[in-house]
Every structure is written in structure tokens, then in C-alpha cells.
Amino acid sequence: MGRGRQKAKHTKVARELKYNVPETNYEQLQRELQGSSPASHEEDELSKWSEYLDDESAEEDAEDYDHRRFA
């Protein structure tokens, strides 16, 4: 695509973004703002991955890395 066509396309997109006023869905906005507390969401995320967490293996991996790094 040539520079003139490219510039015209960017101008068209910019104009659409500038003058297009989307209709606001206030019910959805209210649901998003009232959502669950961040602490409970964080706990949910951790519980999904809890089966993959193993503190002992993480410590062993860190020790192995330190030994390889300084050897």
C-alpha cells in the first residue's frame, strides 16, 4: 500500500474514533464497579494453581541454581 493510501486509511480510522460515540451500557458498568473484592479474587486465583505450588521443590531448585552459578 502506498504512503498516500496508508495516510488516508489512518485519517479515516482516526476520524471514526474521534466522532463515533458508542452507547454506554450503564448496567454492565455498574456490575463491573460492584464486582467482588480484589482479595477474594486473588485467593481464587491462588486456589486454582495451588496443586502446582510446592515450597520444598522451589527451595531445592533455588539451591541447585546457586550451586551451579558459583561452581
NUNUKE-144431 format. One record per residue: x, y, z of N, C-alpha, C, O in turn. Coordinates in pm, whole numbers, always signed. Layout:
! residues N
+--------+--------+--------+--------+--------+--------+--------+--------+--------+--------+--------+--------+
|    n_u |    n_v |    n_w |   ca_u |   ca_v |   ca_w |    c_u |    c_v |    c_w |    o_u |    o_v |    o_w |
+--------+--------+--------+--------+--------+--------+--------+--------+--------+--------+--------+--------+
|      X |      Y |      Z |      X |      Y |      Z |      X |      Y |      Z |      X |      Y |      Z |
...
+--------+--------+--------+--------+--------+--------+--------+--------+--------+--------+--------+--------+
END
This chain:
! residues 71
+--------+--------+--------+--------+--------+--------+--------+--------+--------+--------+--------+--------+
|    n_u |    n_v |    n_w |   ca_u |   ca_v |   ca_w |    c_u |    c_v |    c_w |    o_u |    o_v |    o_w |
+--------+--------+--------+--------+--------+--------+--------+--------+--------+--------+--------+--------+
|    +86 |   -117 |     +0 |     +0 |     +0 |     +0 |    +91 |   +124 |     +0 |   +187 |   +131 |    +76 |
|    +59 |   +218 |    -85 |   +139 |   +340 |    -94 |   +117 |   +431 |    +26 |    +22 |   +415 |   +103 |
|   +206 |   +528 |    +38 |   +200 |   +621 |   +153 |    +71 |   +702 |   +152 |    +14 |   +727 |   +258 |
|    +25 |   +744 |    +37 |    -98 |   +824 |    +29 |   -219 |   +745 |    +75 |   -303 |   +796 |   +150 |
|   -228 |   +620 |    +30 |   -341 |   +536 |    +69 |   -334 |   +502 |   +218 |   -435 |   +496 |   +287 |
|   -211 |   +480 |   +266 |   -193 |   +449 |   +407 |   -234 |   +567 |   +495 |   -302 |   +549 |   +596 |
|   -194 |   +686 |   +456 |   -229 |   +805 |   +532 |   -380 |   +828 |   +530 |   -438 |   +865 |   +632 |
|   -442 |   +806 |   +415 |   -587 |   +823 |   +405 |   -660 |   +724 |   +495 |   -759 |   +758 |   +559 |
|   -609 |   +601 |   +500 |   -671 |   +500 |   +585 |   -657 |   +538 |   +733 |   -753 |   +525 |   +808 |
|   -540 |   +584 |   +773 |   -519 |   +626 |   +912 |   -608 |   +745 |   +946 |   -662 |   +753 |  +1056 |
|   -622 |   +838 |   +852 |   -708 |   +954 |   +874 |   -852 |   +911 |   +892 |   -923 |   +963 |   +979 |
|   -896 |   +814 |   +810 |  -1033 |   +765 |   +820 |  -1057 |   +699 |   +955 |  -1159 |   +724 |  +1019 |
|   -964 |   +616 |   +998 |   -978 |   +547 |  +1127 |   -978 |   +648 |  +1241 |  -1059 |   +638 |  +1333 |
|   -889 |   +746 |  +1235 |   -882 |   +848 |  +1339 |  -1012 |   +928 |  +1346 |  -1060 |   +959 |  +1455 |
|  -1067 |   +960 |  +1232 |  -1193 |  +1036 |  +1228 |  -1306 |   +953 |  +1287 |  -1389 |  +1006 |  +1362 |
|  -1311 |   +823 |  +1255 |  -1415 |   +737 |  +1311 |  -1404 |   +729 |  +1463 |  -1504 |   +733 |  +1534 |
|  -1281 |   +717 |  +1513 |  -1261 |   +711 |  +1657 |  -1298 |   +842 |  +1726 |  -1351 |   +842 |  +1837 |
|  -1269 |   +952 |  +1660 |  -1295 |  +1082 |  +1720 |  -1444 |  +1112 |  +1728 |  -1491 |  +1163 |  +1830 |
|  -1520 |  +1081 |  +1622 |  -1659 |  +1123 |  +1617 |  -1758 |  +1013 |  +1651 |  -1877 |  +1040 |  +1665 |
|  -1713 |   +889 |  +1664 |  -1803 |   +779 |  +1699 |  -1824 |   +780 |  +1850 |  -1728 |   +769 |  +1926 |
|  -1948 |   +792 |  +1892 |  -1981 |   +791 |  +2034 |  -2056 |   +662 |  +2062 |  -2174 |   +650 |  +2031 |
|  -1987 |   +564 |  +2122 |  -2055 |   +436 |  +2148 |  -2160 |   +452 |  +2258 |  -2147 |   +536 |  +2347 |
|  -2264 |   +370 |  +2250 |  -2368 |   +374 |  +2350 |  -2317 |   +307 |  +2477 |  -2263 |   +196 |  +2472 |
|  -2333 |   +373 |  +2590 |  -2282 |   +322 |  +2716 |  -2384 |   +228 |  +2780 |  -2501 |   +262 |  +2792 |
|  -2338 |   +111 |  +2819 |  -2422 |    +15 |  +2888 |  -2400 |    +36 |  +3038 |  -2306 |    -17 |  +3096 |
|  -2489 |   +113 |  +3099 |  -2472 |   +150 |  +3239 |  -2492 |    +32 |  +3334 |  -2432 |    +29 |  +3441 |
|  -2574 |    -64 |  +3295 |  -2595 |   -181 |  +3381 |  -2467 |   -264 |  +3391 |  -2429 |   -307 |  +3499 |
|  -2402 |   -285 |  +3278 |  -2277 |   -360 |  +3279 |  -2169 |   -285 |  +3356 |  -2092 |   -346 |  +3430 |
|  -2164 |   -155 |  +3338 |  -2067 |    -73 |  +3410 |  -2089 |    -84 |  +3561 |  -1993 |    -97 |  +3637 |
|  -2213 |    -79 |  +3603 |  -2245 |    -91 |  +3746 |  -2201 |   -227 |  +3799 |  -2146 |   -236 |  +3909 |
|  -2226 |   -335 |  +3722 |  -2185 |   -469 |  +3765 |  -2033 |   -477 |  +3780 |  -1983 |   -535 |  +3876 |
|  -1961 |   -418 |  +3686 |  -1815 |   -420 |  +3694 |  -1764 |   -343 |  +3815 |  -1669 |   -386 |  +3881 |
|  -1826 |   -229 |  +3843 |  -1782 |   -148 |  +3956 |  -1818 |   -211 |  +4089 |  -1747 |   -191 |  +4188 |
|  -1925 |   -287 |  +4095 |  -1966 |   -352 |  +4219 |  -1901 |   -488 |  +4236 |  -1924 |   -554 |  +4338 |
|  -1821 |   -534 |  +4142 |  -1764 |   -668 |  +4142 |  -1711 |   -714 |  +4276 |  -1718 |   -641 |  +4375 |
|  -1659 |   -835 |  +4279 |  -1607 |   -892 |  +4403 |  -1483 |   -817 |  +4447 |  -1419 |   -747 |  +4369 |
|  -1452 |   -833 |  +4574 |  -1335 |   -763 |  +4629 |  -1208 |   -824 |  +4571 |  -1206 |   -943 |  +4541 |
|  -1103 |   -745 |  +4555 |   -979 |   -796 |  +4499 |   -916 |   -908 |  +4581 |   -854 |   -998 |  +4525 |
|   -932 |   -905 |  +4713 |   -873 |  -1008 |  +4798 |   -934 |  -1145 |  +4767 |   -861 |  -1243 |  +4756 |
|  -1065 |  -1152 |  +4752 |  -1127 |  -1281 |  +4724 |  -1089 |  -1328 |  +4584 |  -1073 |  -1448 |  +4562 |
|  -1076 |  -1237 |  +4490 |  -1035 |  -1274 |  +4354 |   -894 |  -1330 |  +4355 |   -864 |  -1427 |  +4285 |
|   -806 |  -1271 |  +4434 |   -668 |  -1317 |  +4443 |   -663 |  -1457 |  +4505 |   -586 |  -1542 |  +4461 |
|   -745 |  -1481 |  +4606 |   -750 |  -1613 |  +4668 |   -800 |  -1717 |  +4569 |   -750 |  -1829 |  +4566 |
|   -898 |  -1681 |  +4487 |   -948 |  -1772 |  +4385 |   -839 |  -1808 |  +4286 |   -826 |  -1924 |  +4248 |
|   -761 |  -1709 |  +4245 |   -652 |  -1733 |  +4151 |   -548 |  -1827 |  +4212 |   -499 |  -1917 |  +4145 |
|   -515 |  -1806 |  +4339 |   -416 |  -1891 |  +4405 |   -468 |  -2033 |  +4422 |   -393 |  -2129 |  +4407 |
|   -595 |  -2047 |  +4452 |   -650 |  -2182 |  +4472 |   -649 |  -2261 |  +4342 |   -635 |  -2383 |  +4346 |
|   -663 |  -2194 |  +4228 |   -658 |  -2265 |  +4100 |   -522 |  -2328 |  +4077 |   -512 |  -2435 |  +4018 |
|   -416 |  -2262 |  +4123 |   -280 |  -2307 |  +4096 |   -215 |  -2375 |  +4215 |    -97 |  -2408 |  +4209 |
|   -290 |  -2396 |  +4324 |   -230 |  -2450 |  +4446 |   -170 |  -2588 |  +4425 |    -71 |  -2621 |  +4491 |
|   -226 |  -2668 |  +4337 |   -171 |  -2801 |  +4316 |    -31 |  -2797 |  +4254 |    +44 |  -2894 |  +4264 |
|     +3 |  -2687 |  +4190 |   +134 |  -2674 |  +4128 |   +238 |  -2613 |  +4221 |   +358 |  -2615 |  +4191 |
|   +193 |  -2558 |  +4333 |   +284 |  -2495 |  +4426 |   +342 |  -2600 |  +4520 |   +269 |  -2678 |  +4581 |
|   +472 |  -2601 |  +4530 |   +540 |  -2692 |  +4621 |   +661 |  -2617 |  +4674 |   +762 |  -2606 |  +4605 |
|   +652 |  -2567 |  +4795 |   +757 |  -2484 |  +4853 |   +890 |  -2557 |  +4862 |   +996 |  -2498 |  +4839 |
|   +886 |  -2687 |  +4895 |  +1011 |  -2761 |  +4910 |  +1086 |  -2771 |  +4778 |  +1208 |  -2753 |  +4775 |
|  +1016 |  -2801 |  +4671 |  +1083 |  -2815 |  +4542 |  +1136 |  -2680 |  +4494 |  +1239 |  -2674 |  +4427 |
|  +1068 |  -2573 |  +4527 |  +1115 |  -2440 |  +4487 |  +1245 |  -2407 |  +4560 |  +1337 |  -2349 |  +4501 |
|  +1254 |  -2445 |  +4687 |  +1377 |  -2420 |  +4763 |  +1492 |  -2505 |  +4707 |  +1605 |  -2457 |  +4697 |
|  +1463 |  -2631 |  +4672 |  +1566 |  -2718 |  +4616 |  +1616 |  -2663 |  +4483 |  +1736 |  -2664 |  +4455 |
|  +1525 |  -2616 |  +4401 |  +1564 |  -2559 |  +4272 |  +1653 |  -2437 |  +4292 |  +1750 |  -2418 |  +4219 |
|  +1620 |  -2355 |  +4390 |  +1699 |  -2236 |  +4417 |  +1839 |  -2275 |  +4464 |  +1937 |  -2213 |  +4424 |
|  +1847 |  -2378 |  +4549 |  +1978 |  -2424 |  +4595 |  +2061 |  -2479 |  +4480 |  +2181 |  -2450 |  +4470 |
|  +1998 |  -2559 |  +4393 |  +2069 |  -2614 |  +4277 |  +2121 |  -2501 |  +4189 |  +2233 |  -2507 |  +4139 |
|  +2039 |  -2400 |  +4171 |  +2079 |  -2287 |  +4086 |  +2199 |  -2216 |  +4147 |  +2294 |  -2182 |  +4077 |
|  +2195 |  -2195 |  +4279 |  +2307 |  -2127 |  +4346 |  +2436 |  -2207 |  +4332 |  +2542 |  -2149 |  +4309 |
|  +2427 |  -2340 |  +4347 |  +2546 |  -2424 |  +4335 |  +2603 |  -2420 |  +4193 |  +2725 |  -2413 |  +4175 |
|  +2515 |  -2424 |  +4094 |  +2562 |  -2420 |  +3955 |  +2621 |  -2284 |  +3922 |  +2717 |  -2273 |  +3845 |
|  +2563 |  -2181 |  +3981 |  +2605 |  -2045 |  +3949 |  +2745 |  -2016 |  +4002 |  +2826 |  -1950 |  +3936 |
|  +2773 |  -2065 |  +4121 |  +2901 |  -2034 |  +4183 |  +3007 |  -2143 |  +4161 |  +3121 |  -2128 |  +4205 |
|  +2970 |  -2251 |  +4093 |  +3067 |  -2360 |  +4070 |  +3162 |  -2326 |  +3959 |  +3250 |  -2406 |  +3926 |
+--------+--------+--------+--------+--------+--------+--------+--------+--------+--------+--------+--------+
END
